[in-house]
Amino acid sequence: MHMTIDLGKEIAPVLGSRELVKVIESKITNDKVILDFKNVEFVTHSFAHELLKYKLKNPNIELRNMNSSVSRMFEVVEQQLQRKPKPPKVRIETRNIISIIG
């Protein structure tokens, strides 16, 4: 059995903060959850980032019915999360102690 949460009605039509993900978490009572975005007009980058991080730890969450702007925000954030950080460019140079002192 699964539960569906209509985010636009139960939370807000504009989802604009990381803290709202905590509110959503508190509403989840089942293992299988559908988060329905049909009444959501817009999400911020920070909200999408926090929700995707939560979803990675809880793969039984399904996101449905996003409009094009909401879907695009999630795509952008997901691409950023998939990029691996580049290692810093460090140049290590060895020197003879005599050349430094002398």
C-alpha positions in Angstrom: 0.0 0.0 0.0 1.2 3.5 -0.7 0.3 7.0 0.4 0.0 10.1 -1.8 0.8 13.6 -0.6 -0.6 16.5 -2.7 2.2 18.9 -2.0 0.4 21.9 -3.5 -2.6 21.5 -1.2 -1.0 20.0 1.9 2.2 22.2 1.9 2.1 25.1 -0.5 1.9 25.9 -4.3 5.4 27.4 -4.0 8.0 25.2 -2.3 10.8 27.5 -1.3 12.9 26.2 1.5 14.9 23.2 2.7 12.8 23.2 5.9 9.7 22.2 3.9 11.3 18.8 3.2 11.3 18.2 6.9 7.6 19.0 7.0 7.1 16.5 4.2 9.1 13.9 6.0 6.9 14.3 9.1 3.8 13.5 7.0 5.2 10.3 5.6 3.8 7.3 7.3 4.3 4.5 4.7 7.3 3.0 3.1 5.9 3.7 -0.4 5.1 7.4 -1.0 4.0 9.4 -4.0 4.7 13.1 -3.8 2.2 14.7 -6.2 3.3 18.0 -7.6 0.1 18.7 -9.7 -0.8 21.7 -7.6 2.7 23.0 -7.2 3.6 26.1 -9.4 7.3 26.5 -8.5 10.1 25.0 -6.4 13.4 26.6 -5.5 16.8 25.2 -6.1 17.3 24.6 -2.4 14.0 22.8 -2.0 14.8 20.5 -5.0 18.3 19.8 -3.7 17.1 18.9 -0.2 14.3 16.7 -1.5 16.6 14.8 -4.0 19.1 14.2 -1.1 16.2 12.8 0.9 15.0 10.7 -2.0 18.5 9.2 -2.4 18.3 7.8 1.1 14.6 6.8 0.7 14.3 5.3 -2.8 10.6 4.3 -2.3 9.5 7.9 -2.9 8.1 8.7 -6.3 7.7 12.2 -7.7 4.7 12.8 -10.0 2.8 15.3 -12.0 5.4 18.1 -12.2 4.8 21.1 -14.5 7.7 22.0 -16.9 9.4 24.6 -14.6 9.3 22.3 -11.6 10.6 19.4 -13.7 13.3 21.5 -15.1 14.5 22.6 -11.7 14.8 19.0 -10.5 16.7 18.1 -13.7 19.2 20.9 -13.1 19.7 20.0 -9.5 20.0 16.3 -10.3 22.7 17.0 -12.9 24.6 19.0 -10.3 24.4 16.2 -7.8 25.7 13.7 -10.3 28.8 15.7 -11.1 31.8 14.6 -9.2 33.9 17.3 -7.6 37.1 18.0 -9.3 40.2 17.4 -7.2 42.1 20.6 -6.4 45.1 21.3 -8.6 48.1 21.2 -6.3 51.6 21.5 -7.4 54.1 19.9 -5.1 57.7 20.9 -5.6 60.6 19.3 -3.8 63.8 21.4 -3.1 67.1 20.7 -1.7 67.5 22.2 1.8 70.9 23.7 0.8 69.3 25.7 -2.1 66.8 27.2 0.4 69.4 28.1 3.1 72.3 29.1 0.8 
